[in-house]
Amino acid sequence: MEIMAAECVNCHVRLNANKTTKFLNRHIQTCAARGRSRTSINQDELSPVLTNVEIQFSEYGSKFLKCSSGDRTPVDRCVSASPAQKRVDPKKDRNTLSAQTLHSMSRKFDQEASFQELSKMIILHGHPLSIVEHEEMRSFAKSLNPEFNMASSIGVEEYSTILFQKLKADLHQKIAQSHRVSLSASSCTPHGSESSVKYLCLSVHFVDSDWKLQRRIIKFGAFRTSTTNLDRMIHLKEAPVLDSESGPFNLISEAIRDWNLEQKLLSLTSDFLNQRKCLPIGIKLYNIACVNDVLNSIVSEEQPLLNVVDDILGKFIQAHMSSSLSQQQLIEVMTSMTLKCPHEDVKGWHKIYFGLEVLVHFKKAFPSEELLSAKDTKTVESVCNILRAFCHAVEVLSGPVCPTANIYFNELWIIRTTLEEESSTDHTELASMVWEMQEAFDEYWQNSYVWLSAPAVLDPRFKIAFIEFRLKQAFGTDAAKHVSIVHDTIWELFLEYCTAVDEPSVVQSNCNSCDVQVGGFYKDSLKDWDEHVSAQTRGQVLKELNNYLEDGVVPRKDDFDILNWWMSNSTKCPILSIMARDILAIPASAVHCEAVLSNEGPVIHKQWSTLNIKTIEALICIRDWIK
């Protein structure tokens, strides 16, 4: 970068960098702000420094500048090089620097604020609480500020409890502003592969007042999975450990009461495949199987064909690791792929899928290579297509950014059509595997198409016409019956929301009515008028859903934001917009993205698993709420 100007760090006068060194040195020696004692010019003063926000470039300080007479004189460090800028009033600039210096000097050290920031860092990154007692950590803190008094691990634990209650109150207020919420529940494993205790992780899903989709952990508890090894539960002694049959649901019920969600629940998504049941609450609840559990169970690693394909991959890798040229070809192919290499603990079928993608890409990149027989090539491509559809669905539905529910239908439809396409093969083992997958997927589809369709109907790009189109493909001549079920469900939900929204106005109307006492009884002379207005209003409200369904669909665009669309149309569709906010927040997955493809699922780190269960809950929730 060419240096266009130089600035005296004493008086802040901006000098032209194109002038000779004699001109620059003359200013330095005559600068009144420099002081009389400094008359010599030393080369060691040329080392680059950082002054305020102006950087002295190393080449400016380390090289000599030629003057017109050819002498080479080092320039004093008092001249700092900076890129060309608009001329600044030196007096105003000095005042700014003085104010910044005074502010820095007057700022007092805040022990409490520093400790809070340290505690948040420990919680956010999952460090052991005892890190504050490490000698190296204490020395590091003292080197930053000798006044800082490092707290103990007990102090961090106590602060986490206080912070948990504060953040919980804030989240409680946000949830209270929503109409309905959905829950997702998954089981977590303590550190160690065999444990008699499991953790329950319960999250709430809702669209906040800014129309942003939120997913927050609201409960982290423990329940017993067996009656053996009870000595491993000692650290849980301060909290109840429930038995496996009803333990998860008792914890969920406890959280529902704690967060006042009894009348706000819309759905529960869980990974308890064998224990899933409705909670004992007074409103209709959609009980949803975790889609990741379903998909992982469909792609069973006990499938014989997956073992055959795995053997093919093993031979391919072995053949191409024998020479440096083959290794280089393999590296080139893997580098060109957009897929990330799976972790060591990833599920077996996902490892097989990654290997198949490498093999398919390698065959395209080097078509002359004799890799596989025609039969094996067809098998590899077919299995890769199937696993690609499953893997894509899992990644989308359980991504780090929580998706809205309108995309679920299409992602699962891709799996359905992929299985149909691959079922026409004449390969016996492949046909058998696809048939078993179709059987399992169709069972899930029959139980889930209604709740999958509802969010799609509320997508203005699709509406009910899209569902009719897809269900005709899925059910053929029986499609009309299934379309009718979806249509009736949408109307049932809409009427529920109409009633819920009307209730406050009815109460207000009753409070404002004119009561006249006649013969010891109160008679409302305007009650019939209120009923007339209510009937007319209700008729207009019911038209809202009809108008939405009958209006044309919105053109499809890749950057379409469905929540933003409903926010913009909330005045036109006041009831439907509230209903859409709640339904679009329904989760398909109960498992967080980092544990979806793991063999062991989510695991609590060793440094936290020995803590009291209430402390673990506070740490887990805080980390989720502040990240």
C-alpha positions in Angstrom: 0.0 0.0 0.0 1.5 3.4 -1.0 2.0 5.8 1.9 0.5 9.2 1.0 1.0 11.1 4.2 3.0 11.3 7.5 1.8 12.6 10.8 3.8 14.0 13.7 2.8 12.1 16.8 3.7 15.2 19.0 1.7 18.0 17.4 -0.4 15.8 15.0 0.4 18.0 12.0 -0.1 16.0 8.7 3.0 16.2 6.4 3.4 15.2 2.8 5.2 11.9 2.5 6.6 12.9 -0.9 8.8 15.6 0.7 12.5 14.9 1.3 13.8 13.6 4.6 15.4 16.9 5.3 12.0 18.5 5.3 10.6 15.9 7.7 13.6 16.1 10.0 13.5 19.9 10.1 9.9 19.7 11.4 10.8 17.2 14.0 13.7 19.3 15.4 11.6 22.5 15.4 8.4 20.9 16.7 7.4 22.8 19.9 5.4 19.9 21.2 8.4 17.5 21.0 10.3 18.9 23.9 13.8 20.4 24.0 15.7 17.4 25.5 15.2 15.2 22.4 17.7 16.5 19.8 19.2 13.3 18.5 17.7 11.1 15.9 18.3 7.4 16.4 17.6 4.6 13.9 16.1 2.4 16.6 13.3 4.9 16.8 12.1 3.7 13.5 10.4 0.5 14.8 6.8 0.4 13.8 4.2 1.1 16.5 0.4 1.4 16.8 -0.7 4.9 17.7 -4.5 5.3 18.3 -6.0 3.8 15.1 -3.2 4.8 12.7 -0.8 2.0 11.8 2.9 2.8 11.0 3.8 0.5 8.2 7.0 -1.6 8.8 8.5 -0.7 5.4 8.2 3.0 6.3 10.0 2.6 9.5 12.7 0.1 8.4 13.8 1.7 5.1 15.6 4.9 4.6 14.0 7.6 2.5 16.2 9.2 -0.2 16.4 12.9 -0.3 17.1 14.9 -3.4 20.8 15.2 -2.5 21.1 11.4 -2.3 21.9 11.2 1.5 20.1 8.4 3.5 18.9 9.7 6.8 16.7 7.8 9.2 13.4 9.4 10.0 12.5 9.8 13.7 9.8 7.6 15.2 7.9 10.8 15.9 6.7 10.7 12.3 4.1 8.0 11.9 3.0 6.8 8.4 -0.7 6.5 7.7 -2.8 6.1 4.6 -4.1 9.3 3.0 -7.1 10.7 4.9 -9.1 13.8 5.0 -7.3 16.5 6.9 -8.4 16.6 10.6 -8.2 19.6 12.9 -5.1 18.9 15.1 -6.6 20.7 18.1 -9.9 18.7 17.8 -7.9 15.4 17.3 -5.8 16.1 20.5 -9.0 16.8 22.5 -10.4 13.4 21.3 -7.3 11.5 22.3 -7.2 13.3 25.7 -10.9 12.4 26.3 -10.2 8.7 25.5 -7.2 8.6 27.7 -9.0 10.2 30.6 -11.9 7.8 30.2 -9.5 4.8 30.2 -7.8 6.1 33.4 -11.0 6.9 35.2 -12.7 3.6 34.4 -12.7 1.5 37.6 -12.1 -2.3 37.8 -15.3 -4.2 38.3 -14.6 -7.5 40.1 -18.2 -8.7 39.7 -18.5 -8.0 36.0 -15.2 -9.7 35.3 -16.2 -12.8 37.3 -19.5 -13.0 35.4 -17.8 -12.8 32.0 -15.4 -15.6 33.1 -18.3 -17.8 34.3 -20.2 -17.3 31.1 -17.1 -18.3 29.1 -16.7 -21.5 31.2 -20.4 -22.4 30.7 -20.5 -21.6 27.0 -17.5 -23.7 26.2 -18.3 -26.6 28.5 -15.2 -26.2 30.6 -15.0 -27.9 34.1 -16.0 -25.5 36.9 -12.7 -26.5 38.6 -10.8 -24.6 35.9 -10.9 -21.5 38.1 -8.8 -23.4 40.7 -6.0 -24.3 38.3 -2.8 -22.5 39.1 -2.2 -21.6 35.5 -5.7 -20.0 35.2 -5.1 -18.0 38.4 -1.7 -16.8 37.1 -3.2 -15.8 33.8 -6.0 -13.8 35.4 -3.5 -12.0 37.7 -1.3 -11.1 34.7 -4.3 -9.4 33.1 -5.3 -7.5 36.3 -3.6 -8.0 39.7 -6.8 -6.8 41.4 -8.9 -9.7 40.1 -9.7 -12.2 42.8 -10.4 -15.6 41.3 -13.4 -17.4 42.8 -13.7 -21.0 43.6 -15.6 -23.7 41.6 -18.4 -23.4 44.2 -18.6 -19.7 43.5 -19.1 -20.4 39.8 -21.7 -23.0 40.6 -23.6 -20.6 42.8 -23.4 -17.8 40.2 -24.7 -20.2 37.5 -27.8 -20.9 39.7 -28.5 -17.2 40.1 -28.0 -16.6 36.3 -30.2 -19.5 35.5 -33.1 -18.1 37.5 -32.7 -14.6 35.9 -32.5 -15.9 32.3 -35.4 -18.3 33.0 -37.6 -15.4 34.1 -36.8 -13.6 30.9 -37.6 -16.6 28.7 -40.8 -17.3 30.7 -42.0 -13.8 29.8 -41.2 -14.4 26.1 -43.0 -17.7 26.0 -46.0 -16.1 27.7 -46.4 -13.7 24.8 -46.9 -16.6 22.3 -50.3 -18.2 21.7 -49.3 -21.9 21.5 -45.9 -23.7 21.8 -44.5 -27.1 20.8 -42.2 -29.3 22.7 -39.4 -31.7 21.7 -38.0 -34.3 24.1 -34.9 -36.5 23.6 -32.9 -38.7 25.9 -29.2 -38.1 26.6 -26.5 -40.4 27.9 -24.2 -39.6 30.8 -20.5 -39.9 30.3 -19.7 -43.6 29.8 -21.4 -46.2 27.6 -23.2 -48.1 30.3 -25.3 -46.2 32.8 -28.4 -46.9 34.8 -29.4 -43.2 34.4 -30.4 -41.3 31.4 -31.0 -37.5 31.0 -34.1 -36.0 29.4 -33.6 -32.8 27.3 -36.8 -30.9 26.8 -37.0 -27.9 24.4 -39.7 -25.5 23.6 -40.4 -24.2 20.1 -42.2 -21.0 19.3 -42.2 -17.9 17.1 -41.5 -14.8 19.1 -43.0 -11.3 18.9 -40.4 -10.4 16.2 -41.5 -13.4 14.1 -38.3 -15.3 14.7 -38.4 -19.1 15.2 -37.0 -20.0 18.6 -35.8 -23.3 20.1 -34.9 -23.2 23.8 -34.1 -25.9 26.3 -36.5 -25.6 29.3 -35.9 -28.9 31.2 -32.9 -31.2 31.9 -33.7 -34.0 34.3 -32.7 -37.6 35.0 -34.6 -40.9 34.9 -33.6 -44.5 35.7 -33.1 -47.0 32.8 -32.4 -50.0 35.0 -32.3 -51.1 38.7 -28.7 -52.1 38.6 -25.5 -50.1 39.3 -27.4 -47.7 41.6 -24.0 -46.5 43.0 -23.6 -44.6 39.7 -26.6 -42.4 40.7 -25.1 -41.0 43.9 -24.5 -37.6 42.3 -28.2 -37.3 41.6 -29.2 -37.7 45.2 -30.6 -34.2 45.5 -33.2 -34.7 42.7 -35.7 -37.5 42.1 -34.7 -40.2 39.7 -37.8 -41.6 38.1 -38.2 -45.1 36.7 -37.9 -45.7 32.9 -41.6 -46.5 32.2 -43.0 -43.2 33.2 -39.9 -41.2 34.1 -39.6 -39.2 30.9 -43.2 -38.2 30.9 -43.3 -37.3 34.5 -40.3 -35.0 33.9 -42.2 -33.4 30.9 -45.3 -33.0 33.0 -43.3 -31.3 35.7 -41.8 -28.9 33.2 -45.2 -28.1 31.7 -46.5 -27.1 35.1 -43.3 -25.2 35.9 -43.5 -23.1 32.8 -47.4 -22.7 32.8 -47.8 -24.4 29.5 -50.9 -26.5 30.3 -53.2 -24.5 28.0 -50.5 -23.5 25.4 -49.3 -26.9 24.1 -49.8 -27.8 20.4 -47.5 -30.7 19.9 -44.9 -33.0 21.5 -42.1 -34.5 19.4 -40.1 -37.3 21.1 -37.6 -40.0 20.4 -39.2 -42.5 22.8 -40.4 -44.8 20.1 -41.6 -47.6 22.4 -43.0 -45.4 25.1 -44.6 -42.5 23.3 -48.0 -41.5 24.6 -50.1 -38.4 25.1 -49.6 -36.4 28.2 -52.5 -36.0 30.6 -53.5 -32.5 29.6 -56.9 -31.0 28.7 -56.3 -29.9 25.1 -55.7 -31.8 21.9 -52.1 -32.6 21.5 -50.3 -33.8 18.3 -48.0 -36.6 19.4 -45.2 -36.8 16.9 -42.5 -39.3 16.4 -39.0 -37.9 16.0 -38.3 -38.1 12.3 -34.6 -38.7 12.8 -35.3 -41.8 14.9 -37.7 -43.0 12.3 -35.3 -42.5 9.4 -32.4 -44.0 11.3 -34.4 -47.1 12.1 -35.5 -47.5 8.5 -31.9 -47.4 7.3 -31.1 -50.3 9.5 -27.4 -51.3 9.6 -28.5 -54.9 9.8 -29.5 -54.8 6.1 -27.4 -57.5 4.3 -27.0 -55.3 1.2 -25.3 -52.5 3.3 -22.7 -55.0 4.4 -22.1 -56.1 0.8 -21.7 -52.4 -0.3 -19.4 -51.8 2.7 -17.2 -54.7 1.4 -17.1 -53.1 -2.1 -15.9 -49.9 -0.5 -13.3 -51.6 1.5 -11.8 -53.2 -1.6 -11.9 -49.9 -3.4 -10.1 -48.0 -0.7 -7.5 -50.8 -0.2 -6.8 -50.8 -4.0 -6.3 -47.0 -4.1 -4.1 -46.7 -1.1 -1.4 -49.0 -2.5 0.3 -46.3 -4.6 1.0 -42.6 -4.2 -0.6 -41.8 -7.6 -3.8 -43.5 -6.6 -3.8 -41.8 -3.2 -3.4 -38.4 -5.0 -6.3 -39.2 -7.2 -8.4 -40.1 -4.2 -7.5 -36.9 -2.4 -8.4 -34.8 -5.4 -11.8 -36.4 -5.6 -12.5 -35.9 -1.9 -11.3 -32.3 -2.0 -13.7 -31.5 -4.9 -16.7 -32.9 -3.0 -18.9 -30.5 -1.0 -19.6 -33.2 1.7 -17.8 -33.1 5.0 -15.9 -36.2 6.1 -18.0 -37.8 8.9 -16.7 -38.0 12.5 -15.4 -41.3 13.9 -18.5 -41.9 16.1 -21.0 -41.3 13.3 -23.6 -43.9 12.5 -22.5 -46.7 10.3 -24.9 -46.1 7.4 -23.7 -42.5 7.2 -20.1 -43.6 6.9 -21.2 -46.0 4.1 -23.0 -43.2 2.3 -19.9 -40.9 2.4 -17.8 -43.8 1.0 -20.3 -44.4 -1.8 -20.3 -40.7 -2.7 -16.5 -40.8 -3.0 -16.7 -43.9 -5.2 -19.3 -42.4 -7.5 -17.4 -39.1 -7.8 -14.1 -41.1 -8.4 -15.8 -43.1 -11.2 -17.0 -39.8 -12.9 -13.6 -38.2 -12.5 -11.6 -41.2 -13.9 -14.0 -43.0 -16.2 -11.2 -45.1 -17.7 -10.4 -46.8 -14.4 -11.7 -50.3 -14.2 -13.3 -50.1 -10.7 -16.4 -52.2 -10.5 -18.4 -54.7 -12.5 -21.6 -53.5 -14.2 -23.7 -55.2 -11.5 -21.8 -53.7 -8.6 -21.8 -50.2 -10.3 -25.6 -50.3 -10.5 -25.9 -51.5 -6.8 -23.5 -48.7 -5.6 -25.4 -46.0 -7.5 -28.8 -47.2 -6.3 -27.8 -47.5 -2.6 -26.1 -44.1 -2.9 -29.2 -42.5 -4.2 -31.3 -43.9 -1.4 -28.9 -42.9 1.4 -28.4 -39.5 -0.1 -32.1 -38.8 0.2 -32.1 -40.0 3.8 -29.0 -38.1 4.8 -30.2 -34.8 3.2 -33.6 -35.1 5.0 -31.8 -35.7 8.4 -29.5 -32.7 7.9 -32.2 -30.3 6.8 -34.8 -31.3 9.5 -32.2 -31.3 12.3 -29.9 -28.5 11.1 -28.3 -25.9 13.4 -30.8 -23.4 12.1 -34.2 -24.7 13.2 -36.4 -25.0 10.0 -40.0 -24.0 9.7 -42.5 -26.9 9.5 -43.7 -26.1 5.9 -40.5 -27.8 4.4 -41.0 -31.2 6.1 -43.6 -32.6 3.7 -41.4 -32.1 0.6 -38.2 -33.4 2.3 -40.0 -36.7 3.2 -41.7 -36.8 -0.1 -38.3 -37.0 -1.8 -37.5 -40.1 0.3 -40.8 -41.6 -0.7 -40.2 -41.0 -4.5 -36.6 -42.2 -4.3 -37.6 -45.5 -2.8 -40.3 -45.9 -5.5 -37.8 -45.3 -8.2 -35.2 -47.7 -6.9 -37.8 -50.4 -6.2 -38.1 -51.3 -9.9 -34.6 -52.9 -9.9 -34.1 -56.5 -11.0 -31.4 -56.9 -8.3 -32.9 -59.3 -5.8 -31.0 -58.1 -2.7 -31.5 -54.4 -3.6 -35.2 -55.0 -4.3 -35.6 -56.8 -0.9 -33.9 -53.9 1.0 -36.0 -51.2 -0.8 -39.2 -53.2 -0.1 -38.4 -53.3 3.7 -37.6 -49.6 3.7 -40.9 -48.8 1.9 -42.9 -50.9 4.4 -41.4 -49.0 7.3 -41.7 -45.6 5.6 -45.3 -46.1 4.6 -46.2 -46.9 8.2 -44.7 -43.6 9.3 -46.4 -41.8 6.4 -49.8 -43.1 7.3 -49.4 -41.9 10.9 -47.9 -38.5 10.0 -49.3 -37.2 6.7 -52.0 -35.1 8.4 -49.6 -33.1 10.7 -47.1 -32.9 7.8 -49.8 -31.5 5.5 -51.1 -28.7 7.8 -47.9 -26.5 7.7 -47.7 -27.1 3.9 -51.3 -25.8 3.5 -50.2 -22.6 5.4 -47.4 -22.1 2.9 -48.9 -19.5 0.5 -46.8 -21.1 -2.4 -48.7 -24.4 -2.1 -51.9 -24.3 0.0 -54.5 -27.1 -0.2 -54.0 -27.6 -4.0 -50.5 -28.9 -3.4 -51.7 -31.4 -0.8 -54.4 -32.6 -3.2 -51.8 -33.0 -5.9 -49.4 -35.0 -3.7 -52.0 -37.2 -1.9 -53.4 -38.3 -5.3 -50.0 -39.5 -6.1 -49.6 -41.2 -2.7 -53.0 -42.8 -2.3 -54.4 -43.0 -5.8 -58.2 -43.6 -5.8 -58.4 -43.3 -2.0 -56.9 -39.8 -2.1 -60.2 -37.9 -1.7 -60.7 -39.4 1.8 -57.2 -38.4 3.0 -57.5 -34.9 1.4 -60.8 -34.5 3.3 -59.1 -35.4 6.6 -56.5 -32.7 6.0 -59.1 -30.2 5.1 -61.2 -30.9 8.2 -58.2 -30.7 10.4 -57.3 -27.3 9.1 -60.8 -26.1 9.7 -60.9 -27.6 13.2 -57.7 -25.8 14.1 -59.0 -22.6 12.7 -62.2 -22.7 14.7 -60.2 -23.4 17.8 -58.1 -20.3 17.2 -61.2 -18.2 16.4 -62.7 -19.2 19.8 -59.5 -18.5 21.6 -59.1 -15.1 20.0 -62.8 -14.2 20.6 -62.8 -15.0 24.3 -61.0 -11.8 25.5 -63.4 -9.6 23.5 -66.4 -11.5 24.9 -65.3 -10.9 28.4 -64.7 -7.3 27.7 -68.2 -7.0 26.1 -69.8 -8.5 29.2 -67.9 -6.1 31.4 -69.0 -3.1 29.5 -72.7 -4.1 29.1 -75.4 -2.0 30.7 -77.0 -3.9 33.5 -80.4 -2.8 34.7 -81.9 -4.2 37.9 -85.6 -5.3 37.4 -87.4 -7.0 40.2 -84.2 -8.1 41.9 -82.7 -9.5 38.7 -80.2 -8.0 36.3 -81.2 -7.8 32.7 -78.9 -6.8 29.9 -81.0 -4.7 27.5 -78.3 -4.9 24.8 -77.5 -8.6 25.0 -79.4 -9.4 21.8 -77.4 -6.7 20.0 -74.1 -8.1 21.2 -75.2 -11.6 19.9 -76.1 -10.1 16.5 -72.8 -8.3 16.2 -70.9 -11.4 17.3 -72.7 -13.5 14.7 -71.8 -11.1 11.9 -68.2 -10.9 13.1 -67.9 -14.6 13.3 -69.2 -14.9 9.7 -66.6 -12.5 8.5 -63.9 -14.3 10.4 -64.8 -17.6 8.8 -64.4 -16.1 5.4 -60.7 -15.5 6.3 -59.7 -19.1 5.8 -61.9 -19.5 2.7 -60.4 -16.4 1.1 -56.8 -17.6 1.9 -57.4 -21.0 0.3 -59.2 -19.6 -2.7 -56.7 -16.9 -3.5 -53.9 -17.8 -6.0 -50.6 -19.2 -4.8 -47.5 -17.0 -4.3 -44.8 -17.6 -6.9 -42.0 -19.9 -5.7 -38.7 -18.2 -4.9 -35.5 -19.6 -3.3 -35.3 -16.7 -0.9 -38.9 -16.8 0.2 -39.3 -16.2 4.0 -42.6 -17.7 5.1 -42.6 -16.0 8.6 -42.0 -12.6 7.0 -44.9 -13.2 4.6 -47.3 -14.0 7.5 -46.0 -11.1 9.5 -46.7 -8.8 6.5 -50.2 -10.3 6.0 -51.2 -10.4 9.7 -53.6 -7.5 9.3 -55.3 -9.1 6.3 -55.4 -12.6 8.0 -55.3 -11.9 11.8 -56.5 -15.4 12.9 -54.6 -17.4 10.3 -51.4 -15.5 11.0 -51.6 -16.5 14.7 -52.4 -20.1 13.7 -49.5 -20.1 11.2 -47.0 -18.8 13.8 -47.8 -21.8 16.1 -48.0 -24.5 13.4 -44.9 -23.5 11.6 -42.9 -23.9 14.9 -43.8 -27.6 15.2 -40.5 -29.5 15.3 -39.9 -32.7 13.3 -36.8 -33.7 15.2 -36.4 -34.1 18.9 -32.6 -34.4 18.7 -30.2 -31.5 18.4 -28.1 -31.4 15.2 -24.8 -32.4 16.7 -26.2 -35.7 17.9 -28.4 -36.7 15.0 -26.0 -39.0 13.2 -24.0 -40.1 16.3 -24.0 -43.7 17.4 -24.3 -42.8 21.1 -26.5 -39.7 20.6 -25.9 -36.6 22.8 -23.4 -37.3 25.6 -22.9 -35.2 28.7 -19.2 -34.4 29.2 -17.3 -36.1 32.0 -16.5 -32.8 33.7 -20.2 -32.0 34.1 -21.7 -35.5 34.6 -20.4 -35.7 38.2 -22.3 -32.5 39.3 -25.6 -32.3 41.0 -28.5 -32.7 38.5 -29.9 -29.3 39.3 -26.5 -27.7 38.6 -26.2 -29.7 35.3 -29.7 -28.4 34.3 -28.6 -24.8 35.0 -25.4 -25.1 33.0 -27.1 -26.8 30.0 -29.9 -24.3 29.9 -27.6 -21.3 30.3 -25.3 -22.5 27.6 -28.3 -22.9 25.3 -29.8 -19.5 26.2 -26.7 -17.3 25.8 -25.1 -18.8 22.7 
